[in-house]
Amino acid sequence: MDHVLCDELLEEIFRRLPPIPSSSLSVSLVSKRWLHLYRTSKTSLSLRLSPHNSTIPSLASFLSHYPSLLSLSLLLSSDPTITIASATTFSEHLLLIVSTFCYKLQTLRFMAGPVSVSSLNSLSLNCTHLTSLCINLFRPIFFMWVVKFPVLKELSIFVSSGDGVEQATEFERETGFWGNEDFDAELGLENLCLSGIRADDWGLGWLWRSCKKLKKLQLKSCEGVGDGGSFLSFVRCLQGLEEVELRTCRSIVDGVLLKLAENCNSLSSLLVYDGGSREGLLRFISQCNCNLQKLDLRLPLDLHNDHLTAVALNFRGLSSIRLQSCCLVTGEGLKALGIAMSSGLEELALINCDVVEREQGLLATLGQNLRQLRKLDLSYNEMLLDKEFISMLVSCNCLVDLRLRGCKGLTKAALVSIFKSCKRLENVDIMHCPGIEAEAVELLVLNSPQLRQVQVEESKLSDVVRTWASNKLIEVVV
């Protein structure tokens, strides 16, 4: 019976199994042949490791069974007893193992500790197909090693304090870059994410000058964009950007937004979380000439109605607007948005925005103006009641994605309204809604013909729902 199906067919079946531990366990119980084929068919793995010496040979043996890996994610469990030096040595050994056994990798997320420039050089020699790389680096940071990855498109760097000067200069001497600060490259990077950059970090100027094809820039917890000479290079690299994300970068948000407004006409998506000032954001909205499509803001004390009014006037082409924890916004500002974008807005998120609960009739008005909505997220509005929610939903018949996580005031009546009004609904999130019980979940699932995914607590899944979801290929996320 074991050899009825050929290897190629079994491998194709295994590729379609869900990436959960039970899949591997179930296959291994059939035969060694099935387990071998399952492993050789796997193209993606995510592992969490413990920082102990026994992990290194175990990982080498483990990865040798997965020759087809294209994507690998390695995370290191925290251990307060491990010193920085030990953690660094450990991560160096792990990266060497990855370089040796995973030469086909296209995506590597290596969060097992800071890595040295020399180990990255070794990685570039073995993993020549890498298009996406996520790593930790020591400070001071050094970037010229990126030229060793000619097909790299996405790069994410988390900066740690440490001493990397000696390794950096050694790499410069080996590659001929030593002493040549004016050396420029034309990197193929399209997506760059930097975390923890400081204003005095050197080496950023070279990176900004070399990123001539950059489309997406993400800055997280950054206090600057490099030392003094880096800023002009940074401004030049903004010109072709299409997406920008600024998370917890309060000291630089205003400056970055100003330069975006002055130098970037291609921006289509902007995210700003926890940073900037009221005046800086208003200046950007008023002066920006780009055709912005997506706007995502989490600014509890910096977002006001005048910002929303300016958005309504200057960004009428928006297809998505997401607002989180916006304490100072009122219904007046949101209604102005709804009227201005009545024909084009497809996604609206009002997450943990108390105006939703504070102003009666607001959701009804938004629903009447935004009848083309396809995605709606009202998560964590704990006091949102059925009446207010239903008054909006009856006008939003095009919804395919609905998220109500943490809406503690909703009950069965809300779910009945969902399947009556939203015949096209494909995805719904009703996690952490204590007023919604198993009976209501069953009604929703059985009466939503297009449903493809539901997120809900396992305790609210009846046997009927489990069977129906299995037969209709509905993914249940618990």
C-alpha positions as CSV (number, residue, x, y, z in Angstrom):
1,M,0.0,0.0,0.0
2,D,2.9,2.3,0.8
3,H,4.1,2.3,-2.9
4,V,0.7,2.8,-4.6
5,L,1.4,6.5,-5.1
6,C,4.5,7.7,-6.9
7,D,7.0,10.0,-5.2
8,E,6.0,13.0,-7.4
9,L,2.3,12.8,-6.6
10,L,3.0,12.3,-2.8
11,E,5.3,15.4,-2.8
12,E,2.6,17.5,-4.5
13,I,0.1,16.3,-1.9
14,F,2.4,17.1,1.0
15,R,3.0,20.6,-0.4
16,R,-0.7,21.3,0.1
17,L,-0.8,20.2,3.7
18,P,-1.3,23.0,6.3
19,P,2.0,24.1,7.9
20,I,1.2,22.8,11.4
21,P,3.1,20.2,13.5
22,S,0.3,17.7,13.3
23,S,0.9,17.3,9.6
24,S,4.5,16.1,10.1
25,L,3.4,13.8,12.9
26,S,0.6,12.2,10.8
27,V,2.8,11.6,7.8
28,S,5.6,10.1,9.9
29,L,3.2,7.5,11.3
30,V,2.6,6.0,7.8
31,S,6.2,5.1,6.8
32,K,9.8,6.3,6.6
33,R,9.3,6.8,2.8
34,W,6.4,9.2,3.4
35,L,8.3,11.1,6.1
36,H,11.3,11.5,3.7
37,L,9.2,12.7,0.9
38,Y,7.3,15.1,3.2
39,R,10.6,16.6,4.3
40,T,12.0,16.9,0.8
41,S,8.8,18.6,-0.4
42,K,8.9,21.3,2.3
43,T,9.9,24.7,0.9
44,S,9.3,26.7,4.1
45,L,10.2,26.3,7.8
46,S,9.9,28.4,10.9
47,L,11.9,27.3,14.0
48,R,12.4,28.7,17.5
49,L,15.7,27.6,19.0
50,S,17.2,27.5,22.5
51,P,20.7,29.1,22.9
52,H,22.6,25.9,23.9
53,N,25.5,24.1,22.4
54,S,23.5,21.0,21.7
55,T,21.3,23.0,19.4
56,I,24.0,23.4,16.8
57,P,24.6,19.8,15.7
58,S,20.9,19.1,16.1
59,L,20.0,21.9,13.7
60,A,22.7,20.7,11.2
61,S,21.2,17.2,11.2
62,F,17.6,18.6,11.0
63,L,18.2,20.9,8.1
64,S,20.0,18.1,6.1
65,H,16.6,16.5,5.7
66,Y,15.1,19.5,4.0
67,P,17.1,20.0,0.8
68,S,14.3,22.0,-1.0
69,L,14.0,24.9,1.5
70,L,13.3,28.3,-0.1
71,S,12.2,30.1,3.0
72,L,13.6,29.8,6.6
73,S,12.8,31.7,9.8
74,L,15.0,31.2,12.9
75,L,14.1,32.8,16.2
76,L,16.1,32.5,19.4
77,S,14.3,32.0,22.7
78,S,15.5,34.5,25.3
79,D,17.8,33.3,28.1
80,P,19.0,35.9,30.7
81,T,22.0,33.7,31.6
82,I,23.5,33.9,28.2
83,T,26.1,36.6,27.7
84,I,26.3,38.8,24.6
85,A,29.6,37.2,23.5
86,S,28.1,33.7,23.9
87,A,25.0,34.7,22.0
88,T,27.1,36.2,19.2
89,T,29.2,33.1,18.8
90,F,26.1,30.9,18.9
91,S,24.4,32.9,16.1
92,E,27.6,32.8,14.0
93,H,27.6,29.0,14.2
94,L,23.9,28.9,13.3
95,L,24.3,31.1,10.3
96,L,27.2,28.9,9.1
97,I,25.0,25.9,9.3
98,V,22.2,27.7,7.3
99,S,24.8,28.7,4.7
100,T,26.0,25.1,4.4
101,F,22.7,23.2,4.2
102,C,20.2,25.7,2.8
103,Y,21.9,26.9,-0.4
104,K,18.6,27.2,-2.3
105,L,17.2,29.8,0.1
106,Q,15.4,32.8,-1.3
107,T,14.1,34.2,2.0
108,L,15.9,34.1,5.3
109,R,14.7,35.6,8.6
110,F,17.6,35.1,11.0
111,M,16.7,36.5,14.4
112,A,19.0,34.3,16.4
113,G,21.3,37.1,17.5
114,P,23.6,39.7,15.9
115,V,25.8,38.5,13.1
116,S,29.2,39.7,11.9
117,V,30.0,41.1,8.5
118,S,32.4,38.2,7.8
119,S,29.6,35.7,8.4
120,L,27.4,37.6,6.0
121,N,30.1,37.4,3.4
122,S,30.1,33.6,3.8
123,L,26.3,33.5,3.5
124,S,26.5,35.4,0.2
125,L,28.9,32.9,-1.2
126,N,26.7,29.9,-0.5
127,C,23.1,31.3,-0.7
128,T,23.3,33.1,-4.1
129,H,19.5,33.1,-4.6
130,L,18.6,35.2,-1.6
131,T,16.0,37.9,-2.4
132,S,14.9,38.6,1.1
133,L,17.0,38.9,4.3
134,C,16.2,39.9,7.9
135,I,19.1,40.1,10.4
136,N,20.4,41.8,13.6
137,L,23.6,43.8,13.3
138,F,26.0,45.3,15.8
139,R,26.6,49.0,16.1
140,P,28.5,50.7,14.6
141,I,26.7,49.5,11.5
142,F,28.3,48.8,8.1
143,F,26.4,48.2,4.8
144,M,28.9,47.6,2.0
145,W,28.5,43.8,2.4
146,V,25.0,44.2,0.7
147,V,26.8,44.3,-2.7
148,K,27.7,40.7,-2.2
149,F,23.9,39.8,-2.6
150,P,23.2,40.8,-6.2
151,V,19.6,39.5,-6.3
152,L,18.5,40.9,-2.9
153,K,15.2,42.8,-3.1
154,E,14.2,43.0,0.5
155,L,16.4,43.8,3.5
156,S,15.4,44.2,7.1
157,I,18.0,45.2,9.8
158,F,17.6,45.5,13.5
159,V,20.5,47.3,15.1
160,S,22.1,46.2,18.4
161,S,24.8,47.8,20.5
162,G,28.1,46.2,20.1
163,D,31.5,46.3,18.5
164,G,31.6,45.6,14.8
165,V,34.4,47.9,13.6
166,E,37.1,45.3,13.4
167,Q,34.9,43.0,11.3
168,A,33.8,45.8,9.1
169,T,37.3,47.0,8.3
170,E,38.4,43.4,7.6
171,F,35.6,43.1,5.1
172,E,36.6,46.4,3.5
173,R,40.2,45.2,3.0
174,E,39.1,41.9,1.6
175,T,36.8,43.4,-0.9
176,G,38.7,46.4,-2.0
177,F,36.4,49.0,-0.4
178,W,38.8,50.0,2.3
179,G,39.2,53.7,2.6
180,N,36.9,54.4,-0.3
181,E,34.0,56.2,1.3
182,D,32.9,57.6,-2.0
183,F,32.3,54.1,-3.5
184,D,28.8,53.9,-4.8
185,A,26.9,50.8,-5.9
186,E,23.5,50.4,-7.6
187,L,21.7,48.0,-5.3
188,G,18.7,46.1,-6.5
189,L,16.9,46.7,-3.1
190,E,13.2,47.6,-3.5
191,N,12.1,47.1,0.1
192,L,14.2,48.4,3.1
193,C,13.4,48.2,6.8
194,L,15.7,49.7,9.4
195,S,15.1,49.5,13.2
196,G,17.0,51.4,15.9
197,I,19.0,53.8,13.7
198,R,20.5,56.8,15.6
199,A,21.4,60.2,14.3
200,D,25.2,59.5,14.7
201,D,25.2,56.2,12.9
202,W,27.7,56.3,10.1
203,G,27.5,54.3,6.9
204,L,23.9,55.3,6.1
205,G,25.0,57.8,3.4
206,W,26.4,55.0,1.3
207,L,23.3,53.0,1.7
208,W,21.0,55.9,0.8
209,R,23.1,56.7,-2.3
210,S,23.1,53.1,-3.5
211,C,19.3,52.5,-3.1
212,K,18.3,53.9,-6.5
213,K,15.4,51.4,-7.0
214,L,13.8,51.6,-3.6
215,K,10.0,51.4,-3.6
216,K,9.2,50.8,0.1
217,L,10.9,52.2,3.2
218,Q,10.1,51.2,6.8
219,L,11.7,53.0,9.8
220,K,11.1,51.6,13.3
221,S,12.2,53.2,16.6
222,C,14.7,55.4,14.7
223,E,16.1,58.6,16.1
224,G,17.8,59.7,12.9
225,V,18.7,58.6,9.3
226,G,22.5,58.6,9.9
227,D,25.2,61.1,10.6
228,G,25.3,64.6,9.2
229,G,26.4,63.7,5.7
230,S,23.7,61.1,5.3
231,F,20.7,63.4,5.2
232,L,21.1,64.7,1.6
233,S,21.6,61.2,0.3
234,F,18.5,60.1,2.2
235,V,16.4,62.9,0.6
236,R,17.5,61.8,-2.9
237,C,16.4,58.2,-2.3
238,L,12.9,59.4,-1.4
239,Q,12.1,60.3,-5.0
240,G,10.8,57.0,-6.3
241,L,9.2,55.7,-3.1
242,E,5.7,54.2,-3.2
243,E,5.3,53.1,0.4
244,V,6.6,54.6,3.6
245,E,6.1,53.3,7.2
246,L,7.2,55.3,10.2
247,R,6.7,53.5,13.6
248,T,7.8,55.2,16.8
249,C,10.1,57.6,15.1
250,R,8.9,60.8,16.9
251,S,12.1,62.8,16.6
252,I,12.3,62.4,12.8
253,V,8.7,62.0,11.5
254,D,8.1,65.7,10.8
255,G,11.4,66.0,8.8
256,V,10.7,62.9,6.8
257,L,7.2,63.9,6.0
258,L,8.3,67.4,4.9
259,K,10.9,65.9,2.6
260,L,8.4,63.4,1.2
261,A,6.0,66.2,0.4
262,E,8.7,68.2,-1.4
263,N,10.5,65.3,-3.2
264,C,8.2,62.4,-3.7
265,N,5.3,62.4,-6.2
266,S,5.0,58.6,-6.4
267,L,3.9,57.9,-2.8
268,S,0.8,55.7,-2.7
269,S,0.8,54.4,0.9
270,L,1.7,56.0,4.2
271,L,1.7,54.6,7.7
272,V,2.6,56.7,10.8
273,Y,2.4,55.2,14.3
274,D,3.2,57.0,17.5
275,G,5.2,60.0,16.3
276,G,5.3,63.4,14.7
277,S,3.4,66.6,15.6
278,R,0.0,68.0,14.8
279,E,1.6,70.8,12.6
280,G,4.0,68.5,10.8
281,L,1.3,66.1,9.7
282,L,-1.0,68.9,8.7
283,R,1.8,70.4,6.6
284,F,2.4,67.1,4.8
285,I,-1.3,66.6,4.0
286,S,-1.6,70.1,2.7
287,Q,1.6,70.2,0.6
288,C,1.8,66.6,-0.7
289,N,1.1,66.3,-4.4
290,C,1.1,62.5,-4.7
291,N,-1.9,60.3,-5.4
292,L,-2.1,58.6,-2.0
293,Q,-4.1,55.4,-2.0
294,K,-3.7,54.1,1.6
295,L,-3.3,56.0,4.8
296,D,-2.8,54.3,8.2
297,L,-2.5,56.5,11.4
298,R,-2.1,55.6,15.0
299,L,-1.7,59.0,16.7
300,P,-3.6,59.1,20.0
301,L,-2.8,62.7,20.8
302,D,-1.7,64.2,17.5
303,L,-4.6,63.5,15.2
304,H,-7.4,66.1,15.1
305,N,-10.4,67.0,12.9
306,D,-8.4,69.5,10.9
307,H,-6.2,66.6,9.7
308,L,-9.3,64.6,8.5
309,T,-10.7,67.7,6.8
310,A,-7.4,68.2,5.0
311,V,-7.3,64.6,4.0
312,A,-10.9,64.9,2.6
313,L,-9.8,67.9,0.5
314,N,-6.4,66.7,-0.7
315,F,-6.6,62.9,-0.9
316,R,-9.9,62.2,-2.5
317,G,-8.4,59.2,-4.3
318,L,-7.9,57.2,-1.1
319,S,-9.0,53.6,-1.3
320,S,-8.1,52.7,2.3
321,I,-7.9,54.7,5.5
322,R,-7.1,53.1,8.9
323,L,-7.3,55.1,12.2
324,Q,-6.3,53.6,15.6
325,S,-6.7,55.0,19.1
326,C,-7.5,58.5,17.8
327,C,-8.8,60.1,21.0
328,L,-9.3,63.6,19.7
329,V,-11.2,63.0,16.5
330,T,-14.9,63.6,16.5
331,G,-17.8,62.6,14.3
332,E,-17.6,65.8,12.4
333,G,-14.2,64.9,11.0
334,L,-15.1,61.3,10.1
335,K,-18.3,62.5,8.4
336,A,-16.3,64.9,6.2
337,L,-14.2,61.9,5.2
338,G,-17.2,59.8,4.4
339,I,-18.8,62.5,2.2
340,A,-15.6,63.2,0.3
341,M,-14.8,59.5,-0.4
342,S,-18.2,58.1,-0.9
343,S,-17.4,56.7,-4.4
344,G,-13.9,55.2,-3.9
345,L,-13.2,54.2,-0.3
346,E,-12.9,50.4,-0.1
347,E,-11.4,49.9,3.3
348,L,-12.2,51.6,6.6
349,A,-10.7,50.8,10.0
350,L,-11.7,52.6,13.2
351,I,-9.8,50.6,15.8
352,N,-10.2,51.5,19.5
353,C,-11.6,54.9,18.5
354,D,-13.9,56.0,21.2
355,V,-15.8,58.3,18.9
356,V,-17.5,55.2,17.5
357,E,-19.0,54.6,20.9
358,R,-19.4,58.2,21.9
359,E,-21.5,59.6,19.0
360,Q,-24.7,57.9,18.3
361,G,-25.7,57.7,14.6
362,L,-22.1,58.1,13.4
363,L,-21.7,54.6,12.0
364,A,-25.1,54.8,10.3
365,T,-24.1,58.0,8.5
366,L,-20.7,56.5,7.5
367,G,-22.5,53.4,6.1
368,Q,-24.8,55.5,4.0
369,N,-21.9,57.4,2.5
370,L,-19.5,54.5,2.1
371,R,-21.6,51.9,0.4
372,Q,-18.7,50.5,-1.7
373,L,-16.7,49.4,1.4
374,R,-15.2,45.9,1.0
375,K,-13.2,45.9,4.2
376,L,-14.3,47.1,7.6
377,D,-12.4,46.9,10.9
378,L,-14.1,48.1,14.1
379,S,-11.9,46.0,16.5
380,Y,-11.5,46.9,20.2
381,N,-14.4,49.3,20.4
382,E,-15.5,47.5,23.6
383,M,-18.7,49.5,24.1
384,L,-20.0,49.2,20.6
385,L,-23.6,48.0,20.7
386,D,-25.6,46.0,18.3
387,K,-27.9,48.9,17.3
388,E,-25.1,51.2,16.2
389,F,-23.2,48.4,14.4
390,I,-26.3,47.1,12.6
391,S,-27.3,50.6,11.5
392,M,-24.0,50.8,9.5
393,L,-24.1,47.2,8.2
394,V,-27.4,47.5,6.5
395,S,-25.8,49.9,4.0
396,C,-22.6,48.0,3.5
397,N,-23.6,45.1,1.2
398,C,-20.3,44.8,-0.5
399,L,-18.2,43.7,2.5
400,V,-15.8,40.8,2.0
401,D,-13.7,41.3,5.1
402,L,-15.1,42.2,8.6
403,R,-13.1,42.5,11.8
404,L,-14.8,42.9,15.2
405,R,-12.1,41.5,17.5
406,G,-12.6,42.7,21.1
407,C,-16.0,44.3,20.6
408,K,-17.5,43.1,23.9
409,G,-20.9,44.7,23.5
410,L,-21.9,42.8,20.4
411,T,-24.3,39.8,20.6
412,K,-26.1,37.3,18.5
413,A,-28.2,40.1,16.8
414,A,-25.0,41.5,15.3
415,L,-24.1,38.2,13.7
416,V,-27.6,37.7,12.3
417,S,-27.4,41.1,10.7
418,I,-24.0,40.2,9.2
419,F,-25.2,37.1,7.2
420,K,-28.4,38.9,6.2
421,S,-26.6,42.1,4.9
422,C,-23.2,40.7,3.8
423,K,-23.8,38.0,1.2
424,R,-20.3,38.4,-0.2
425,L,-18.5,38.0,3.2
426,E,-15.3,35.9,2.9
427,N,-13.4,36.7,6.1
428,V,-14.7,37.5,9.6
429,D,-12.9,38.0,12.9
430,I,-15.0,37.7,16.1
431,M,-12.3,36.8,18.6
432,H,-12.7,38.1,22.2
433,C,-16.4,39.0,21.8
434,P,-17.9,37.5,25.0
435,G,-21.5,38.5,24.0
436,I,-21.3,36.2,21.0
437,E,-21.9,32.6,21.8
438,A,-21.6,29.3,20.0
439,E,-25.2,29.4,18.7
440,A,-24.6,32.7,17.0
441,V,-21.3,31.5,15.4
442,E,-23.1,28.5,14.0
443,L,-25.8,30.7,12.5
444,L,-23.1,32.9,10.9
445,V,-21.1,30.1,9.4
446,L,-24.1,28.1,8.0
447,N,-25.7,31.2,6.4
448,S,-22.6,32.8,4.8
449,P,-22.2,31.2,1.4
450,Q,-18.9,32.9,0.4
451,L,-17.2,32.5,3.8
452,R,-13.6,31.3,3.5
453,Q,-12.1,32.2,7.0
454,V,-13.5,32.7,10.5
455,Q,-11.4,33.7,13.5
456,V,-13.1,32.7,16.8
457,E,-12.4,30.9,20.1
458,E,-12.3,27.1,19.8
459,S,-14.8,26.9,22.7
460,K,-17.4,28.5,20.5
461,L,-17.1,25.9,17.7
462,S,-19.9,23.3,17.7
463,D,-19.6,20.0,16.0
464,V,-21.9,21.2,13.3
465,V,-19.6,24.2,12.6
466,R,-16.5,22.0,12.5
467,T,-18.1,19.6,10.0
468,W,-19.5,22.4,7.8
469,A,-16.2,24.2,7.8
470,S,-14.3,21.0,6.8
471,N,-16.8,20.2,4.0
472,K,-16.8,23.8,2.6
473,L,-13.0,24.3,3.0
474,I,-13.5,27.2,5.5
475,E,-10.4,27.9,7.4
476,V,-11.1,28.2,11.2
477,V,-8.4,30.2,13.1
478,V,-8.6,29.8,16.9
